[in-house]
Amino acid sequence: MQHHPGSAPQAQSRARTLFLLSLGSIGVVYGDIGTSPLYAFREALRPVAQDGITRAEVIGLISLIIWTLTIIVTLKYVLFLLRADNHGEGGTLSLLALLMKTAGRRATVLFFMGAVGAALFIGDAMITPALSVLSAVEGLKLVTPTLGDYVVPISVVILVMLFAVQSLGTAAVSKFFGPITAIWFIVMGLGGIRHISDDLGILAAFNPYYAVVFMINEGYVGLVVLGAVFLTVTGAEALYADLGHFGRRPIQWAWFCLVFPALTLNYLGQGALILAHPEAFENPFFLMFPNWALLPIVILATAATIIASQAVITGAFSLTRQAIHLGFLPRMEIFHTSETQTGQIYLPGVNTVLLFGVMLLVFIFGSSEKLATAYGISVTGAMVVTTVMAFEFLRARWRWKPLAAIGALTPLLLLELTFLGANLLKVHDGGYVPVTIAAAVVLLMWTWTRGTRILRDKTRRIEVPLPAFIKSVEKQSAHAPVQVAGTAIFLTSDPDFAPAALLHNIKHNHVLHEQNFILTVKTANTPRVVPAERFSVERISDRFSRIEMRFGFMETQNVSQALGLMRKAGHKFDIMSTSFYLGRRKLVPDAQSGMPMWQDRLFIGLANLATDPSDYFRLPTNRVVELGSHVVI
């Protein structure tokens, strides 16, 4: 057998990389699911505790929790959905972008599914920080009851600071996220081990029979309990959305080696504690630890919830960027907060909306117990959407027969629909919050896509086909425009027609540059585009060329940088003697446009909020010329 001297160091290097990525994923991917033990079992116990807690109820509940984690997180997300990636990227919108390539007539249905999934995730991004931080800070009541009045103010200070530091980026502190969250999982696991011996009968919970019997015996109360049990898998969508940051194998390793065992041990420990001491049901998580450890555990829990909240906020930023690039939302300011990590971005508009939403939730609900009722709907709704889209993925991408795909996913879908039904029972108790947030986001996405389509159709009616236009301006006649030195780049969304800015320039200034480029920026259905495929240039005539620039939906659409690549490739033009022409449209509402007046006004409001194209496409600010026109919509 030949020995390759480089193979051992290579294997060590790969193992080290896998370990570091797995450790990193524990903080970002599993932060949210890792804070669920703080409140999930406690909330599931409440409905059955009204008439005293029986042994069968506790074992049945823990069995439900363990099997929910096994079926939904392990089977659906960790083993199946992590393989349903779009060139390494995961999440609802990545899946949607992938499916749109072969959607055909189902495109509209898929768009609405994707929009609902994305909107529910944004609702989740508001509730998670509020619920997680409140539940951790509430541990202070057990340290000393006098601190009970300060739970909300302390939570507000922590959350305001969390949102205030977003603009600085998390690159510097994120290296600590993984280790801190790993310590949190180890401490949770040890806390569980310490109490399992209180009543070894809790180990019967590994048998799903007890979960089924619990549901049959409890009837309606069982459904209410099911809504709380679902709190154990909040954060599973984030696991899929963060696929691109860490890759499949590190996320799987982290789940099987640390996260799943720690969660299982902790829930078993909480169950055994309740079997031995039923009076502990008020806060079984914190009561698992001795008095001397309470303050350190509260501090560690608060750190873990801040990290979980950070992961969800980062996920909301990434999701919004994807939505903008896929044309679901207007352009917004996007700042990169890290020179090495492309995923580290900051969207001030989204940050402000999330902060406002989170503060509102903390003040309206005031405690994790009340807020927990509002939580499950957004998570279960997003999961149902992902499962339905996964059916299309199996059929269109993996070429499964429709019956096979239905057979594989129906049991999972029925289970999730049961959970969704259980959570819908809580609509009047606070469940209306995520439903309202999601409905508002879907309305904005629908209005924006519908309005841009109407606007595109209206402008197309008055546009001049590019070849005919070039022919007319290049004719030697008395009315021919004056030729001036330099290069002009005209941005347009449709390269087959003469851009409005070009028509206005000739109409008002009567000049034509020596070199004219019609530039179209396209968003690919892939996360990133390799530099070799960044641009293509098509020569149309002596003075006119078409440029198409392609960016992935996870990339910043930096036109100046791409033009630099073009110069390196041999296309000669000086960016500082180049003028960029943009068409600026003033939109005027019209009841006959195809949208109701209220939607017209909403669309115009969104268009006015959109970031200036010169900032969004990173154009040199002192080289941009804007020419305006009125469009009735």
N, C-alpha and C positions, 0 to 999 in steps of 0.2 A: 504494500500500500504506500503510495507516494505521500509525502508530507509537504504541504505548501506552507512556507514560512510566514506568508502574509495572512493566511486564513484565520489563525487564532486571534491576532490583534483586530482583524476586521470583524470577527464574530463578537469580540468584546466591545468594539465600538458600536456595533448594531444593538447589542444588548443594553449598552449604556443609553443610547438614543431612545430606545423603546422605554426604558425605565423613566428617563426624564420627561418624555412626552406623556407617559401614563400618569406620572406625578402631577404634571401641569394640568392634565385633563381632570384630575380629581377636584381641583379648585374651580375650574370654569364650567365643566360639563356637569359635575355631580353636586355642585354647591347647593342648588335648589332642592333636589331630592334628599340631600343630606340634612336639611333643616326640618323636614317633615316630622321626624319623631318628637319634636318639641310639642306638637299640637295634634297630630293625626289620631293617635290612639285615644287621647283624652276626649277629643270631639266625638269619636265613634262610640265611646262609653256613655256619653251623656244621655242619649235617648233611652238606653236600656237601664240606666241607673235610677230611673224614677221609682221603680217598685223593688229596688234592691238588686244587686248583681249576683247572678248564679254562676257556678263553676262552668257549666256548659256554655254560657254566654261569653265568658272571657276566653275560653279555649277556641270557641267558634270564631270570635272576632280576630284573634291572632292568626288563626288558620286562613281567614279571609284576606288578611293583610299580606301574609307570606305568599299566598297563591296569586294575589293581584300583582305583586312585585314580580313573581315568576312568569306569569303569562304575558302581562303587558310590557314590562320593561325588558325582561330577559329574552323572551321569544320574539315579541314584535319588534322592539327597537334594536336591542344589542345584536341579536342573531340575524334578523331579516332586513329591517329598514336601513341599517348601516351599509348594506350592499346596494341599496337603491340610490346611488349617488350620481350627480351630474359632474363628471370629470373631477371627482374628489370632493365636491361640495354637497352638503345636505340641507334639509329644511324644506318647508312647504313651497316656497317660491322657486327654489332650485329644482324641485321635483316638477313644478308647473312648467318652468322653462324647458325642461327636458321633454315633457309630454306634449307641449305645444308644437314641437317639430313634426309630430305625426298626428296632430289632433283632428284635422279635417272639420267635419260638422260638429264635433263635440267641443270645439274651441270655446264657445260661449259658456257652456256648462262648466268646463274646466276652469275658465277665468273666474267665475263666481265662487267655485270651490276654493281656489287658491286665495282669492280676496278674503273670503270668510276665515280661512285658516290663518292668514297673516293678521287679520284684524283681531282675532281671538288671542293670538300671541301678544299683540300690543296691549290688550286688556290685562293679560297675565303679567306683563311687564310693569303694570301699575300696581296690581294687587300684591305681587310677591314681596317687594321691598317693605310695603306697609305691614303685611301680616308677619313676615319673618322677623323683622326688627322688633315689632311689638311683643311677639311671643318670647323672644330672648330676654328683652328688658324686664318682662313681667316676672322673671326669676328673682328679681330684686325683692319682690314682696316676701319671698320665703327667707331671704337673708335677714331683712328687718321689715316688718309690716308697715312701718311709718313711711317707707319709700313708695308705697302703693300710689300715692297722689302724684308722684313725679314720673310715672311710667310714660305718659304721653309727652310731656315736655322733653324728657331725655331722648325718646324715640325721634321726636321732631328735629332736635339738634343733630343727632346722628345722620338722619336722612338728608337734611339740608346740606351738611358737610359733604356727604357722599355725592350729591348732585353738583355741588360747587366745584369739586376737584375733577369732574369729568373732562373739562377742557384741557387739563394738564396731561391727560392720558394715563393709562394704567401700566404702561411698559415698565416703569421703575419699580412699582410695588407688586406687579402680577407674579413675579418670581417667588414671592412669599405666599401667594394664594394656595398653591398646591400643597406645600408642606404644612401650612396651618390647617387646611381642610383635612389632610391626611391624619394629623394629630387628633382632630375632632372626631373622625371616624373610629380611630383606635380607642379613644376615650369612651365613645358611645358603646363600642363592642365590649370593652372591659366592664363598663357599668352594667351591661346586660348579663355577662358571665357571672358577675358578683351576685346577681339575684335569681338566676335560673334555679339554683339549689334551694331557694325558698319553697319551691313546689315543683318537683321534677315532672309532675303531671302535665305541665305546660307543653312538654315536647310532643304530646299527642297532636298539637296544632299542625305538625307536618303532614298529617293525614287530611286530605281535602274533604273527607266524609263529614268532619265537624263543621266546616264552612257551609256545606250544603244543608245539613240538618239545622244549623242556626238560621239560615235564610227561610227554610220551610216553616220553622216554629214561630219566627218573629213576625211574619206577614208584613203589614204596612210599616211597622217600626224597623223591620229589616231593610226596607228600601231607604228609609231616612238614614240608617246606619251606613248603608252602602255609599251614600253621598259623602260621608265623612271618611270612610275607608279609602276613597279615591284620593284623598289628600296625601296618601303615602306615595303616589306616583307622580305628583306634580314635579315638573322639571324634566320629564321624559322627552318632551318636544325639544327642549334645549339640547338634550343629548344628540338628537338628530341634526339640529341646526348648526351645532358646533363641529360637525364632522370634518369640515374643511380645515379647521385650525389644528387638529391633532392627528387625523387619519383613523381608520377603522380599528386597527390592531391595538394601539394604546388605549382607546376608549373601552374596548372589550376586556383587555387585561386588567384595567383599573376596576371594572365592574366585578369580575369574577374573583380577583385576588383580595380586594379590600372592601369595596362599597357594599356589595350584596351580603357578604358574611357579616359585616358590622351592623348593617340595618336589621338583618334577621336576628342576630344575637340581642340587639337592643330591644326589639319588639317582644321577643321571648322573655327577656328580663322584666320589661314593664308588665307583661301578663302575669308572670310568676309573683311579682310584687303585689299586684291587685288580688291574686288568689290568697296570698298570705295575709295581706293588710288591705281589705276592701276600702278602708277610709282614705287611702292614698289616691283615690280616683280624681281628686281635685286637680292634681298636677303630678301624674306618675313619673314624668321624665325627670324633673329636678329632684323629686323625693327618692330617686334611686341612689343618690349620692349622699355621703355623710355630711353633717353640718359644716365641718371644717373645709370641705371642698366646694361648698355652694358658690361662694363668690368667684373663685377661679373658673368654675364651670359656666357661670353667667357671663363672665368676660369672654371666655372661649366661644360660647354660643353666640354672643353678640358679634364677635369677629367673623364667625362662620356665616351668620346671616347677612353681614355687610358684604362678604365675598359672594354669597349667593345672589344678592341684589345686584351687585356689580356685573355678574355674569349675565343676568337677565337684561340689564340696561344695555350692555354691549351687544347682546343678541337683537335688541330692538333697533339699535343703530344700524347693524348689518342688514337686518330685514328691510328697513326703510330704504337703505341705499339700493338694495336689489329691486324694490318696488319702483323707485325713481327710474332706474335704468331700463326696467321692463315696460315703462310707460304707464304705470298705475297711479303715480303721484307726480305733482309738479316738481321741477328742479329745486333742490334746497342746498344751502351751504354745507359742504362736507370738508372737514379738516382732518389731516392725518396727524396723529399724535406720536407716531413712532417712525423712525427712519428705516427700521428693519422689518417690523411687523405690518404687513399690508392690512390686516384685519383690525388694527388699532385706529379707529376713526372716532370723530366727535361731530354730532349734528346739533348745533345750538337750539334749533327750533324744536326738535324732538325732545331734547333734554328739558326744555322749559315746560312743554306739555306734560311730560312724565312727572316732573317735580310738582306741578300744579295738581295733577290727578292724585298723586300719592299723598300730598298734604290734605287734600279734600277727604280722602278715604280715612286717614288717621283721625281727623277731627270729627267726621260723621259717625264712625263706628267706635273709636276709642279703646277697643280691646281686641285681642286676637280671637277671642271666643266668638264675638259678634261678626268679625270680618271673615272668619273661616267659612261662614255660611255663604258668603259671596264668591268663594274661590273656585269651587269645582267646575262650574259651568264652562268657563273659558277653556280650562284644560281638557275636559271631556269632549267639548265641541271640536277643539283643534285635533284631538286624536281621531274622532270619527271622520273628519275631513281627510286626514292623512291616510286612513285605512281605505276609504273610497278611492282616493287617488292612487293608492298602491295597487288596487285592482287593475286600473288602466296601465300602470307600469308593468305589471306581470304580463298583461295581454299584448301591449304594444312593444315593449322593450325586450322582455325575456321570451316573447312568442309562446306564452302558455295558451292552451285552449281555454275559451271563456268558462266552460264548466269546471275545469281544474282550478282556475283562479277563484271562481265563486266558492267552490268546495273548500279551498284553503283559507279564504278570508271571512266567510260567513260566520263561523263560530266566534271569531274575534270581534267582528262588527256587532253581532248580537250582544256580546258581553259589554262592549263599549256603549251601545245604545241603552242597555239596562242601567249602566252607570250614569249616562246622560239623563235618562228619565228620573233616576233617583236625585240627581242634582237639580233638575228642573222643579222639584217639589220645594226648593228653597228660594224660588224666584222672589216671593213677597218678603222674605227675611233678609234680602240683600243681594240675591242672585240677579236682580235687575241691573246691578252695576256693570258687570262684565258684558251683559247682553246689550246694554245701552252704548257702552264704549265701542264694542264690536260693530254694532249697527251704524254708529256714526262714521267709523273708519271705512266700512264697506260703501256707505253712501258717498263719501269723498272719493274713493277709488272709482266707483261706477260713474260719478259725475265727471271726473277728470278724463277717463277713457272715452266716454260718450261725447263729451264736449270737444276733445281734440280730434275725434273722428269727423264730427260735423264741420269743425273749422277747416280740416284738411280738404274735405269735399267741396266746401264753399270756395276756398282759395284756388282749388284746381280748375274750377269753371272759368276763372278769369286769367289763368296762367297761359303762357306761350310756350309751346314745345321748344326745347333747347336748340335742336338742329335748325329749325326754321328761323329762330331768333338770330343765331350766329350768321346764317346766310344773309339775313337782312342787314346786319350791322357791318359786315365785312365787304358789302358792295361798295364800289367807288362811286359815290354820288355827292351831290351838293349838301345833302342832309346827313352824310356820314359823320359819326362822332369824331372829335379830335383825339389823336393818339398821344398819350403821355407816357413818360418813362416810369419804370417800376413794375411791381407785381400787385395784383388785387386778388384777395381770396374772399369768395362769397359763400357764406354758410347757408345751406338749405337742407330740408328734410327729404326733398324729392329731386334727385339729380336729372330726371328726364325733362324737367321744365326750367325755364329761366327764372332764377331767384328774384323775388320782389325787389330786393335791395339793388340788384343789377339793373332792372328796368327803371327804377326811380333814379338811379345815378345817371343813366343816359338821358332820361327825360328832363331832369333838372340841371345837371352839370354839363351835359353834351360831351362827355369825355369817356375814353376807353383806354385802359392800361395796356402796356406792351404785352404783359403776360396776365392771363386771367384763369384762376382755378375755381371750379365749382366744387365746393367741399361738402361731403355728407358724412356725418358721424353715425355709425351703426353700433347697436349693442348686440353682441353675439349671444346665443343661447348657452354659452359656456362661461364658467367663472372668469377665466383669463384667456387672453389671446397671446400667442408667442410673438416676439418682436418681428420675426420674418413675415408674419401674416398681418402686421399692424396696418399696412396701407397698400393700396393699389392705385396706379396712375394710368389714366387712359387719355391719350392725345386725341382731340377732336378736330382741331384745325391749327393753323400757325400760332394763333393767339389764345386759343382756349384748350383747357385740359380739365378732366374730371378726376377728383381725388376721393377715394372712399377710405375712411379710417374706421377700424374695427376695434372695439374694446369689449372685454368680458363684463358681465353684470356685477362682478365684485371689484372692478378696477375704477380708478379715477380717470375721467375722460380728459386727459391732458393733451390738448392739441399742439401746444408749443413744443412739448417733448417729442411728440410724434413727427413734427416737422423737422426737428433736429435729426431724427433717425433718417428722414428722407434726404436731408443734405448729405449725411454720411453715405447714403446709398447712391449718391451721384447726381441728385436733382438740384440744379444750381438756382438758388434764389436766396437773397439776403433777407432774413426775417425783419431786420430793422429798416428796410426800405420797402416792406410789404404792408399794405393796408388791408385790414379785415373789415368787410362790410356785413352788417347785420340788419335784418328787417325787424322793426319794432311795430307791433300791431296794437292799435287801441281798439278794444272790443266793445261793441255797443249791443245791449240786449234787445232781442226781438222775439215776441210771443209766437211768431210763425216759424221759428227756426227749427223746430223739431223737438225742443226741450221745453218743459213748463218754465214760466218766468222765474220762479224761485230757483230752479236748477241753473238757468242761464246766469242769474246773479251770483250763485255759489261758484260756478265755473269761472266767471270773470274775477271774483274775489281770489280764488286759488291761483289764477293766472297772474294776478297782480302781486301775490305773495312769492311767486317763483323767483329764484335767484337769477340775477342778470346773466345772460348767456356768456358774456365775456369773462365773468368770474368762474362760472361753472365749467367752461371748456379751457380755463387757464390760458386765455389769450393775453398778449402783451397789452396792458391797459392804454398806453399812449399811441397805439397803432389801430384802434378800433373806431369805425365810423358807423353810426346808427341812422337809418332812414325809416321814417314812420309812415303808417297808413291806417285808415279806419276800416274795420271789418264788422259788419252787422252779423250777430250770431243769435 
